[in-house]
Amino acid sequence: MRDVLDVCRLCRGTPKGIAVVIGVLAAILTTRLHAPVLRAASASEMRVLSHGYVDGRGKSATAIVGPDGISNITDIPFPHGGEISPDGRRIAFDTCDRSNRAIAIATLDNSESRIIEPVFGESCATVRWAPDAARLSYAGAYDYLLHVVDLVTGADTALPYTFPATGWHAWSPRGDAIVYETGRGGARRIDIIDLATWRTRQLVGPQQFGGCEVWAPDWSPARDRIAFTSCDRKLYVINADGSELRHVAASAYAPRWSTDGESLLFLSGRTLARIPADGGRVQNLGNLPYYGGPFSVGAVR
């Protein structure tokens, strides 16, 4: 409005002044009508990074998950997938490259990247961000122990008593503990390690599920609750102290908490689904662009 008033001062009642005003106002309106509109991220939106395979080749993409489903699908140049950062702007991953094998961090378009820690082993390591994004953890490398890497000092600490930590794990919201799957065969279970004392304790396993394995734990970013799935593809939620084990959904795999901790996302076949944290109606959000690998969740900023 102020620029319009300023232009009006040019008009002194003369035909020439009126012509000048009309021309300038037309330019202002044209500029405003064609200027890009920047849409603020909704509090209910999340950025999802998914990984899968096309003709046997690894592919990764990001997408926006909103109240009504999946949108804004964008391919990203990471054939082995990775873990999206809490702020939704970076990816942590294992290069899985025999000639340059390492844990690395990059922007989602890979315009900036940084090698964090050389690793080796037969399988690609599973990488996770600490809630403050100042540390990374990884599992499933050469020694099958959980490792924590300080991104400031570069120190790589192997966590004793976590063998065999084969992959899936998650940080507590305070960053003081990690929940992880361990064990083999029918004895697979889910444990928690306290990062201050290195003490471990069993959360769930054969005692509750017999020979039915449990895996894929994910810790709520808002509360001391942990989601996981069982061998019969059921989704459960349990308090971090081992109390209040609850069955939440069926036909579920690879659960991840929403960024606000109010709901759970999970795979059901090719479909990404969502359910309230305490159970309820399952919402089918749509198919992820690539299927066959895990997905991760970050903010939209």
Secondary structure, DSSP 8 states (H G I E B T S, - for coil): -HHHHHHHTT--SSHHHHHHHHHHHHHHHHHHHHS-------TT-EEEEEEEEETTEEEEEEEEEETTEEEEEEEES-TT--EE-TTSSEEEEE---TTS-EEEEEETTSSSEEEEEE--SSS--EEEE-TTSSEEEEESSTT--EEEEETTT--EEEETT--SEEEEEEE-TTSSEEEEEE--GGG-EEEEEETTT--EEEEESHHHHTTS-EEEEEE-SSSSEEEEEETT--EEEEETTS---EEEESS-EEEEE-TTSSEEEEEETTEEEEEETT----EEEEE-SS-EEEEEEE---
